[in-house]
Amino acid sequence: MSFTRTLRAVGGVAVAGALLFTAAPTASADYIRDGQWALDAFNPQKVWKESTGKDVIVAVIDSGVNGDHVDLKGNVLSGKDFTGGGGTADHETGDDHGTAMAALIAGHGHGPNHADGVMGLAPDAKILPIKTNEIGAGTGIDGPIRYAVDHGAKVINMSFAGSSLNDEEKSAVSYALKKDVLLVAGSGNDGTDKPLYPAAAPGVLAVGAVAKDGKVLARSNYGPHIRLIAPGEKIYSAGTSMKYRQATGTSDSTAYVSAAAALVRSKFPDLTAGQVANRLTKTAITPDGKTGITSPDPKYGYGVIRPYRALSEDIPEGPKNGPLTMPKDPQPAGAGADAPGQEAQGSASDDKGGLSPLAVAGMALGVVVVLGIVIGVVVASKKRRNGPPPGGTGFGGPGGGAGVPPQHQFGAYPQPGGPGAYPQSGGPGAYPSAPPTQPPGQ
């Protein structure tokens, strides 16, 4: 399967007048930090009193991560390169995308009091970089997902989208879910309701993007699988070809949701992946100001993440899978026809600890056989003593019954520009109109 990045880079000054985001800007001499309007909107100083993402590994399946970037150094593990060259993935040299996602998740800034550069939402989380061959061009994501799970990731960030998943990739998703890993993926940037993957796959936390004015980004894909939205317009992040960059798209919003999940997993390590998602959805706010909705809207899911509330409010754990719809495991090929000399595995009980239908049927058949033997003995005894029973032939046994174009695309990188204006306070934004369909490839 091939994927397209869920990001489009843009330049220029950000739009003022946000309605959902009302946090005051943090004073800084650094224009990059001043331009992080989304981080300010999360009120990070309050968030970090609750959790900084410590002891949580977030896998970033992407183009690799520049572990030597001044805002990331020390927070990036070695990871693995799946592009065919082997080696680690902590030395991104060309494409900036993976470094940008990692910085939004676990950047720690630099300079006195870490006041300069990019600060991530979960600055004490660790990044496990997993480099793919231009996000699926010629390689699947099954290997990267399994590697992430087997190397301690509790959250997997996937800021890319494609038209489908093959059987191996679906199996890898199921593997991650069974290992209690939260999969987070971007919905795509074509402004349509066509489901893209892995975001639309069962069990994956699908993320759309919201603009600075509080409305869902017009290019953010939508549908019944959307669960959350997060800031995705004119987002400053770290780079490689350039030290910093600014971009718009669901890639960035996905990274923010992954960071929020890391915060929750750090503070509440006993919660399942679904219960982590439950905390995020239960505390989200919709663009029209609603909270605690019971059914996700196709445009904004349950709403915009609010990490501080997700960390601080008293929220019931809820069911194991939370708001996630789990995949149905397909029956293995050849199930029920064991190879010669092999016994069927797991046939004695089901996953709830009770007897499986096969076991029940076997027991019933055994009872019938034993009963038949007993009755046969009794009948034979009666024949010897009294002749055949009147009116019939005895007892008989029971009868049997048998999207987007799949090519890989990169956004052009932005020209350096001044920071976006900070949002103004006000009421929630109006519900967005249906996004226009864009031509393929845009």
C-alpha positions in Angstrom: 0.0 0.0 0.0 1.1 3.5 -0.7 0.5 6.5 1.5 0.4 10.3 1.2 1.5 12.5 3.9 -1.3 14.1 5.9 0.4 17.5 5.7 0.6 20.5 3.5 3.2 23.2 4.2 2.2 26.8 4.1 3.8 30.2 4.8 2.6 33.6 5.8 1.0 35.1 8.8 -1.6 33.1 10.7 -5.2 34.2 10.8 -6.2 36.1 13.9 -9.5 35.9 15.8 -9.6 32.3 17.1 -12.7 31.6 19.1 -11.9 28.2 20.6 -8.4 29.0 21.6 -8.1 31.7 24.2 -4.9 31.1 26.1 -2.6 34.1 26.5 0.7 33.9 24.7 3.9 33.1 26.6 6.4 36.0 26.6 9.6 35.0 24.7 12.3 36.5 22.7 12.1 33.6 20.2 9.7 34.0 17.3 9.3 30.3 16.9 8.1 29.8 20.4 6.0 32.9 20.2 4.4 31.4 17.0 3.4 28.2 18.8 -0.2 29.3 19.2 -1.5 25.8 19.5 0.8 25.0 22.4 -0.3 28.1 24.2 -3.9 27.2 23.7 -3.3 24.0 25.7 -2.1 26.1 28.7 1.0 24.0 28.9 2.2 25.2 32.3 -1.0 23.8 33.9 -0.7 20.6 31.9 2.9 20.0 32.9 2.0 20.2 36.6 -0.1 17.1 35.9 2.1 15.2 33.4 5.1 15.7 31.1 4.9 12.3 29.4 7.7 10.8 31.4 8.4 7.0 31.0 6.2 6.8 27.8 7.7 5.9 24.4 5.9 7.3 21.4 6.8 5.6 18.1 6.8 7.9 15.1 6.4 5.9 11.9 7.6 8.4 9.3 10.7 9.6 7.4 13.1 9.3 10.4 13.9 11.8 13.0 16.9 14.1 13.4 18.0 13.1 16.9 20.7 15.8 16.9 18.2 18.7 16.5 18.8 21.1 19.4 15.1 20.9 20.4 15.1 17.1 20.4 18.5 15.9 21.5 18.3 13.4 24.3 14.6 12.5 23.6 15.1 10.4 20.5 15.9 6.7 20.7 17.8 4.9 17.9 14.8 3.2 16.2 15.0 1.3 13.0 15.3 2.1 9.3 12.9 0.0 7.2 13.9 1.6 3.8 16.2 -1.2 3.0 19.5 0.3 4.0 19.2 -1.0 7.6 20.5 0.8 10.6 18.8 3.3 12.9 16.3 6.0 12.2 17.5 8.8 14.4 19.5 10.7 11.7 17.0 12.1 9.3 18.9 14.0 6.6 16.4 14.9 3.9 12.7 15.0 4.5 11.7 17.1 7.5 8.4 15.4 8.2 9.4 12.9 10.9 11.4 15.5 12.8 8.5 17.9 12.7 6.1 15.3 14.2 8.6 14.3 16.9 9.1 17.9 17.9 5.4 18.5 18.4 5.2 15.5 20.6 8.4 15.6 22.6 10.4 18.7 21.7 12.0 20.4 24.8 13.2 23.7 23.3 16.6 25.1 24.1 18.4 28.0 25.7 17.8 29.5 29.2 14.8 27.8 30.8 14.2 26.1 27.4 12.4 29.2 26.3 13.6 29.1 22.7 12.7 26.8 19.8 10.0 24.2 19.6 8.4 22.8 22.7 6.4 19.7 22.4 3.2 19.0 24.4 4.9 15.9 26.1 8.5 17.1 26.5 9.6 14.2 28.7 8.3 11.5 26.4 10.8 9.5 24.4 10.5 9.2 20.6 11.1 5.8 18.9 11.8 6.8 15.2 10.8 4.2 12.6 11.9 5.2 9.1 9.9 3.9 6.2 10.5 4.0 2.5 8.7 7.3 1.8 5.7 6.3 3.9 4.8 3.0 2.3 6.2 3.5 -1.3 7.2 -0.1 -1.9 6.9 -1.2 1.7 4.1 -1.8 4.1 3.6 -0.6 7.6 3.2 -4.0 9.1 6.9 -4.3 10.0 7.1 -0.8 11.5 4.0 -1.3 13.6 5.2 -4.6 15.0 8.7 -3.2 15.7 7.2 -0.3 17.6 5.1 -2.6 19.7 8.0 -5.0 20.4 10.2 -2.1 21.4 8.1 -0.6 24.1 5.9 2.0 22.4 2.7 2.7 24.2 1.5 5.2 21.5 2.2 5.0 17.7 1.9 8.2 15.7 1.0 7.7 12.0 0.8 11.1 10.2 0.0 9.6 6.8 -2.9 8.2 4.8 -3.6 5.7 2.1 -6.4 4.1 0.2 -6.4 0.7 2.0 -4.6 -1.8 4.2 -3.4 -5.2 3.1 -3.9 -8.3 5.2 -0.4 -8.0 6.7 -1.0 -4.4 7.8 -4.4 -5.3 9.2 -2.8 -8.1 11.2 -0.2 -5.7 12.5 -2.9 -3.3 13.7 -4.6 -6.1 15.5 -1.3 -7.1 17.0 -0.8 -3.6 18.4 -4.3 -3.5 19.8 -3.9 -6.9 21.5 -0.7 -5.5 23.1 -2.6 -2.5 24.4 -0.8 0.1 22.2 -2.8 3.2 21.2 -2.6 3.8 17.4 -3.2 7.4 16.3 -3.5 8.4 12.6 -4.4 11.4 10.6 -7.6 11.5 8.5 -6.0 13.1 5.4 -6.1 16.5 3.7 -8.5 16.3 0.7 -11.6 17.7 2.4 -13.7 14.6 1.4 -15.5 11.9 3.3 -13.6 9.1 1.6 -12.1 7.0 4.4 -8.3 6.8 4.3 -6.1 4.3 6.2 -4.8 3.6 8.7 -7.1 6.2 10.3 -10.3 4.5 9.1 -9.2 1.1 10.3 -11.0 -0.4 13.3 -9.2 0.2 16.5 -7.3 3.3 15.3 -7.9 6.7 16.9 -8.6 8.9 13.8 -7.7 12.6 14.0 -8.9 15.6 12.0 -7.6 19.2 12.2 -9.0 22.4 13.5 -8.0 25.9 12.4 -7.1 28.8 14.5 -10.6 30.3 14.2 -12.0 27.2 16.0 -13.5 25.7 12.9 -12.7 22.3 11.4 -10.0 22.8 8.7 -11.6 22.7 5.2 -9.1 20.3 3.9 -9.5 17.9 6.9 -11.0 14.6 5.8 -14.1 13.5 7.7 -16.4 10.6 8.3 -17.9 8.4 11.0 -14.5 7.1 12.0 -13.3 10.5 13.2 -12.9 10.6 17.0 -10.9 13.8 17.8 -9.6 17.0 16.3 -6.6 19.1 17.2 -4.8 22.2 16.0 -3.5 21.8 12.5 -3.2 25.3 10.9 0.1 27.1 10.6 1.9 25.0 13.1 5.6 25.7 13.8 7.8 22.7 14.3 11.4 21.5 13.9 13.0 20.6 10.6 16.1 19.2 9.0 16.6 20.9 5.6 15.6 24.0 7.5 15.9 24.3 11.3 12.2 25.2 11.6 9.2 25.1 9.5 5.5 26.0 9.5 2.8 23.8 8.0 -0.9 23.1 7.9 -2.6 19.7 7.9 -3.8 16.7 9.8 -0.2 15.5 10.3 0.3 18.2 13.0 -3.0 17.6 14.7 -2.2 13.9 14.8 1.1 14.6 16.6 -0.7 16.7 19.2 -3.2 13.9 19.9 -0.3 11.4 20.2 1.4 13.8 22.7 -1.8 14.2 24.7 -2.2 10.4 24.8 1.4 10.1 26.1 0.6 12.6 28.9 -2.4 10.5 29.9 -0.5 7.2 29.7 2.2 8.7 31.9 -0.1 9.8 34.6 -2.5 6.8 34.4 -0.3 3.9 33.5 -2.9 1.3 34.4 -5.5 2.5 31.9 -5.9 0.6 28.7 -5.3 2.3 25.3 -9.1 2.5 24.9 -9.5 4.1 28.3 -6.8 6.7 27.5 -8.8 7.5 24.3 -11.9 7.7 26.6 -10.3 10.4 28.7 -9.4 12.4 25.7 -12.9 12.1 24.1 -14.8 12.7 27.3 -13.0 16.0 27.9 -13.0 17.3 24.3 -15.0 20.3 23.2 -16.8 20.7 19.9 -16.4 23.8 17.7 -19.9 24.9 18.7 -19.0 24.6 22.4 -20.5 21.3 23.3 -18.8 18.8 25.6 -19.6 15.2 26.6 -21.5 14.3 23.4 -22.4 10.7 23.2 -22.0 10.1 19.5 -19.0 11.4 17.4 -19.8 13.9 14.7 -18.3 13.1 11.2 -16.5 16.4 11.0 -15.1 16.8 14.5 -15.6 13.5 16.3 -16.0 14.2 20.0 -14.2 17.6 19.6 -10.9 19.3 20.2 -8.6 17.8 22.7 -8.1 19.5 26.1 -5.2 17.8 27.7 -5.4 19.5 31.1 -9.0 18.4 31.6 -8.1 14.9 30.4 -5.4 14.8 33.1 -7.2 16.5 36.0 -10.9 15.6 35.8 -12.5 12.7 37.6 -13.5 10.5 34.7 -14.7 6.8 35.1 -12.4 4.4 33.4 -15.1 3.1 31.2 -14.9 -0.1 29.1 -11.6 -1.5 27.9 -11.9 -0.3 24.4 -13.4 3.1 25.2 -14.7 4.9 22.1 -12.7 2.7 19.7 -14.4 0.1 17.5 -12.3 -3.0 17.6 -11.6 -5.1 14.4 -13.1 -8.6 14.1 -10.3 -11.1 13.9 -10.7 -13.2 10.8 -10.7 -16.9 11.2 -7.2 -18.3 10.3 -6.9 -20.0 6.9 -7.5 -23.7 7.3 -9.2 -23.4 10.6 -11.0 -26.6 11.6 -8.8 -28.7 9.4 -5.7 -29.5 11.4 -2.6 -30.8 9.8 -1.9 -34.6 10.3 -0.5 -35.3 13.7 -1.6 -31.9 15.1 -4.3 -31.1 17.6 -6.6 -28.1 17.3 -5.3 -25.3 19.5 -7.7 -23.5 21.9 -10.7 -25.8 21.0 -11.6 -26.6 24.6 -12.7 -23.1 25.7 -13.5 -19.7 24.2 -11.9 -16.3 25.1 -14.4 -15.8 27.9 -13.2 -18.8 29.8 -16.3 -20.9 29.0 -16.7 -24.0 26.8 -16.5 -23.4 23.1 -19.3 -24.5 20.8 -17.1 -27.3 19.5 -16.5 -28.7 23.0 -20.2 -28.5 23.9 -21.1 -30.4 20.7 -18.5 -33.0 21.5 -19.8 -33.5 25.0 -23.4 -33.8 23.8 -22.4 -36.4 21.2 -20.6 -38.4 23.9 -23.6 -38.3 26.1 -25.8 -39.5 23.3 -23.4 -42.4 22.5 -23.2 -43.5 26.2 -27.0 -43.2 26.5 -27.4 -45.3 23.4 -25.2 -48.0 24.8 -27.0 -48.0 28.1 -30.4 -48.2 26.4 -29.2 -50.9 24.1 -28.1 -53.0 27.0 -31.4 -52.5 28.7 -33.4 -53.3 25.6 -31.3 -56.4 24.9 -31.9 -57.5 28.5 -35.6 -57.1 28.0 -35.5 -59.0 24.8 -33.9 -61.9 26.5 -36.5 -61.8 29.3 -39.7 -60.6 27.8 -39.4 -60.3 24.1 -39.4 -57.0 22.0 -41.1 -53.9 23.5 -44.6 -53.3 22.2 -45.4 -50.6 19.6 -41.9 -49.5 18.3 -38.3 -50.2 17.5 -36.7 -48.4 20.5 -34.9 -45.1 20.7 -33.1 -43.6 17.7 -30.1 -41.3 17.8 -30.4 -37.6 17.0 -30.3 -36.5 13.4 -27.2 -34.5 12.1 -27.3 -31.3 10.2 -25.0 -30.4 8.2 -9.2 8.2 -1.7 -7.2 9.8 -2.4 -4.7 8.7 -5.0 -2.2 6.4 -3.4 0.9 8.0 -4.7 3.3 9.5 -2.2 3.2 13.3 -2.0 5.3 15.8 -0.1 4.3 19.3 0.7 6.5 22.1 -0.4 8.3 23.7 2.6 7.4 27.1 3.7 9.4 30.3 3.4 10.5 31.8 6.7 7.9 34.2 8.0 6.8 35.9 11.2 4.8 34.2 13.8 1.0 34.0 13.6 -1.1 36.3 15.6 -2.4 35.0 18.9 -6.0 34.1 19.2 -8.5 36.5 20.7 -11.0 35.4 23.3 -14.6 34.9 22.4 -17.4 32.4 21.9 -17.1 29.1 20.1 -16.9 29.0 16.4 -19.9 28.1 14.2 -20.2 24.6 12.9 -18.2 24.4 9.7 -19.8 24.0 6.3 -19.0 20.9 4.3 -15.4 21.1 3.0 -15.0 21.4 -0.8 -13.7 18.4 -2.7 -10.2 19.2 -4.0 -8.7 17.8 -7.1 -6.6 14.6 -6.7 -3.1 15.2 -5.5 -3.8 18.5 -3.8 
